[in-house]
Amino acid sequence: MNLDIRVPIGMLFLSLGGLLAGFGAVTHFTNPALYARSLGVNVNLWWGLVMIAFGAAMYYYGRRAVAAQADPSESTSTSTSLEA
């Protein structure tokens, strides 16, 4: 089984970042006083977007590595089966 650890980590960061960014987007309009302590910066939204970007990069590079591992094995198994 070709499972790279970057794939589940990427999915984890994508889901948690989506939840955090969604919470930040909703509370930005419904409760702006929540961000008074951070000088009006919507920390939840920005860090959620950072987590989404990091998770997307981890997922992309993990899937790319799995696909690169799968391609050479398919071509060698096809060529050996044709020779036999």
PyRosetta script that sets phi, psi and omega in degrees:
from pyrosetta import init, pose_from_sequence

init()
pose = pose_from_sequence("MNLDIRVPIGMLFLSLGGLLAGFGAVTHFTNPALYARSLGVNVNLWWGLVMIAFGAAMYYYGRRAVAAQADPSESTSTSTSLEA")
pose.set_psi(1, 127.3)
pose.set_omega(1, -178.6)
pose.set_phi(2, -97.9)
pose.set_psi(2, 89.2)
pose.set_omega(2, 178.4)
pose.set_phi(3, -121.3)
pose.set_psi(3, 116.6)
pose.set_omega(3, 177.2)
pose.set_phi(4, -88.7)
pose.set_psi(4, 140.3)
pose.set_omega(4, -177.3)
pose.set_phi(5, -65.6)
pose.set_psi(5, -19.2)
pose.set_omega(5, 179.9)
pose.set_phi(6, -70.1)
pose.set_psi(6, -24.5)
pose.set_omega(6, -178.7)
pose.set_phi(7, -68.0)
pose.set_psi(7, -54.8)
pose.set_omega(7, 179.2)
pose.set_phi(8, -67.4)
pose.set_psi(8, -31.9)
pose.set_omega(8, 176.6)
pose.set_phi(9, -66.0)
pose.set_psi(9, -41.7)
pose.set_omega(9, 177.2)
pose.set_phi(10, -62.2)
pose.set_psi(10, -41.4)
pose.set_omega(10, 178.6)
pose.set_phi(11, -65.8)
pose.set_psi(11, -38.0)
pose.set_omega(11, 177.9)
pose.set_phi(12, -62.6)
pose.set_psi(12, -48.4)
pose.set_omega(12, -179.5)
pose.set_phi(13, -68.3)
pose.set_psi(13, -34.1)
pose.set_omega(13, 176.2)
pose.set_phi(14, -63.4)
pose.set_psi(14, -44.9)
pose.set_omega(14, -177.9)
pose.set_phi(15, -70.4)
pose.set_psi(15, -44.5)
pose.set_omega(15, -180.0)
pose.set_phi(16, -69.0)
pose.set_psi(16, -37.8)
pose.set_omega(16, 176.4)
pose.set_phi(17, -65.1)
pose.set_psi(17, -37.7)
pose.set_omega(17, 176.7)
pose.set_phi(18, -64.4)
pose.set_psi(18, -41.4)
pose.set_omega(18, 176.9)
pose.set_phi(19, -64.3)
pose.set_psi(19, -44.7)
pose.set_omega(19, -178.3)
pose.set_phi(20, -67.2)
pose.set_psi(20, -42.8)
pose.set_omega(20, 178.2)
pose.set_phi(21, -66.8)
pose.set_psi(21, -38.1)
pose.set_omega(21, 176.6)
pose.set_phi(22, -63.6)
pose.set_psi(22, -42.4)
pose.set_omega(22, 177.3)
pose.set_phi(23, -63.1)
pose.set_psi(23, -42.3)
pose.set_omega(23, 178.7)
pose.set_phi(24, -65.6)
pose.set_psi(24, -37.7)
pose.set_omega(24, 179.4)
pose.set_phi(25, -68.2)
pose.set_psi(25, -40.0)
pose.set_omega(25, -178.8)
pose.set_phi(26, -71.1)
pose.set_psi(26, -44.9)
pose.set_omega(26, -177.2)
pose.set_phi(27, -74.9)
pose.set_psi(27, -16.6)
pose.set_omega(27, 177.1)
pose.set_phi(28, -62.7)
pose.set_psi(28, -36.2)
pose.set_omega(28, -178.5)
pose.set_phi(29, -96.0)
pose.set_psi(29, -29.9)
pose.set_omega(29, -175.6)
pose.set_phi(30, -89.7)
pose.set_psi(30, -31.7)
pose.set_omega(30, -176.3)
pose.set_phi(31, -142.6)
pose.set_psi(31, 73.5)
pose.set_omega(31, -178.5)
pose.set_phi(32, -68.8)
pose.set_psi(32, -18.0)
pose.set_omega(32, 178.4)
pose.set_phi(33, -68.1)
pose.set_psi(33, -17.5)
pose.set_omega(33, 178.9)
pose.set_phi(34, -62.3)
pose.set_psi(34, -29.0)
pose.set_omega(34, -176.2)
pose.set_phi(35, -101.2)
pose.set_psi(35, 18.0)
pose.set_omega(35, 178.1)
pose.set_phi(36, -68.5)
pose.set_psi(36, -34.2)
pose.set_omega(36, -179.0)
pose.set_phi(37, -70.8)
pose.set_psi(37, -23.9)
pose.set_omega(37, 178.9)
pose.set_phi(38, -101.2)
pose.set_psi(38, 27.2)
pose.set_omega(38, 177.7)
pose.set_phi(39, 59.4)
pose.set_psi(39, 34.7)
pose.set_omega(39, 176.5)
pose.set_phi(40, 81.3)
pose.set_psi(40, 4.6)
pose.set_omega(40, 179.5)
pose.set_phi(41, -86.5)
pose.set_psi(41, 127.4)
pose.set_omega(41, 179.9)
pose.set_phi(42, -80.2)
pose.set_psi(42, 86.4)
pose.set_omega(42, -174.4)
pose.set_phi(43, -64.5)
pose.set_psi(43, -38.5)
pose.set_omega(43, -179.3)
pose.set_phi(44, -62.6)
pose.set_psi(44, -42.8)
pose.set_omega(44, -179.9)
pose.set_phi(45, -66.0)
pose.set_psi(45, -47.2)
pose.set_omega(45, -176.3)
pose.set_phi(46, -67.9)
pose.set_psi(46, -43.1)
pose.set_omega(46, 179.2)
pose.set_phi(47, -72.2)
pose.set_psi(47, -28.7)
pose.set_omega(47, 173.1)
pose.set_phi(48, -63.9)
pose.set_psi(48, -40.5)
pose.set_omega(48, 177.5)
pose.set_phi(49, -67.5)
pose.set_psi(49, -37.2)
pose.set_omega(49, 176.2)
pose.set_phi(50, -63.8)
pose.set_psi(50, -42.4)
pose.set_omega(50, 178.9)
pose.set_phi(51, -65.7)
pose.set_psi(51, -36.9)
pose.set_omega(51, 177.2)
pose.set_phi(52, -64.6)
pose.set_psi(52, -43.7)
pose.set_omega(52, 179.6)
pose.set_phi(53, -64.0)
pose.set_psi(53, -43.0)
pose.set_omega(53, 179.1)
pose.set_phi(54, -65.5)
pose.set_psi(54, -43.9)
pose.set_omega(54, 178.9)
pose.set_phi(55, -64.2)
pose.set_psi(55, -38.6)
pose.set_omega(55, 178.4)
pose.set_phi(56, -66.0)
pose.set_psi(56, -39.8)
pose.set_omega(56, 178.2)
pose.set_phi(57, -66.1)
pose.set_psi(57, -43.4)
pose.set_omega(57, 179.3)
pose.set_phi(58, -63.3)
pose.set_psi(58, -44.1)
pose.set_omega(58, 180.0)
pose.set_phi(59, -64.4)
pose.set_psi(59, -43.3)
pose.set_omega(59, -179.0)
pose.set_phi(60, -62.2)
pose.set_psi(60, -50.3)
pose.set_omega(60, -178.0)
pose.set_phi(61, -69.1)
pose.set_psi(61, -31.2)
pose.set_omega(61, 175.5)
pose.set_phi(62, -67.5)
pose.set_psi(62, -44.5)
pose.set_omega(62, 178.7)
pose.set_phi(63, -67.7)
pose.set_psi(63, -35.3)
pose.set_omega(63, 178.8)
pose.set_phi(64, -65.9)
pose.set_psi(64, -38.4)
pose.set_omega(64, 179.0)
pose.set_phi(65, -69.2)
pose.set_psi(65, -38.6)
pose.set_omega(65, 178.1)
pose.set_phi(66, -66.0)
pose.set_psi(66, -41.4)
pose.set_omega(66, 179.3)
pose.set_phi(67, -66.9)
pose.set_psi(67, -36.5)
pose.set_omega(67, 178.9)
pose.set_phi(68, -68.6)
pose.set_psi(68, -33.4)
pose.set_omega(68, 177.0)
pose.set_phi(69, -71.6)
pose.set_psi(69, -35.1)
pose.set_omega(69, -175.8)
pose.set_phi(70, -75.4)
pose.set_psi(70, -33.9)
pose.set_omega(70, -176.1)
pose.set_phi(71, -64.0)
pose.set_psi(71, -49.7)
pose.set_omega(71, -179.3)
pose.set_phi(72, -64.0)
pose.set_psi(72, -33.7)
pose.set_omega(72, -179.5)
pose.set_phi(73, -69.4)
pose.set_psi(73, -33.5)
pose.set_omega(73, 178.4)
pose.set_phi(74, -70.3)
pose.set_psi(74, -39.5)
pose.set_omega(74, -178.0)
pose.set_phi(75, -70.9)
pose.set_psi(75, -35.1)
pose.set_omega(75, 179.3)
pose.set_phi(76, -74.1)
pose.set_psi(76, -36.5)
pose.set_omega(76, 179.7)
pose.set_phi(77, -69.6)
pose.set_psi(77, -33.2)
pose.set_omega(77, 178.4)
pose.set_phi(78, -69.6)
pose.set_psi(78, -41.5)
pose.set_omega(78, -177.4)
pose.set_phi(79, -71.8)
pose.set_psi(79, -33.0)
pose.set_omega(79, 178.5)
pose.set_phi(80, -73.4)
pose.set_psi(80, -32.1)
pose.set_omega(80, 179.8)
pose.set_phi(81, -73.3)
pose.set_psi(81, -28.6)
pose.set_omega(81, 178.0)
pose.set_phi(82, -73.8)
pose.set_psi(82, -32.0)
pose.set_omega(82, -179.3)
pose.set_phi(83, -75.2)
pose.set_psi(83, -29.1)
pose.set_omega(83, -174.3)
pose.set_phi(84, -77.8)
pose.dump_pdb("model.pdb")
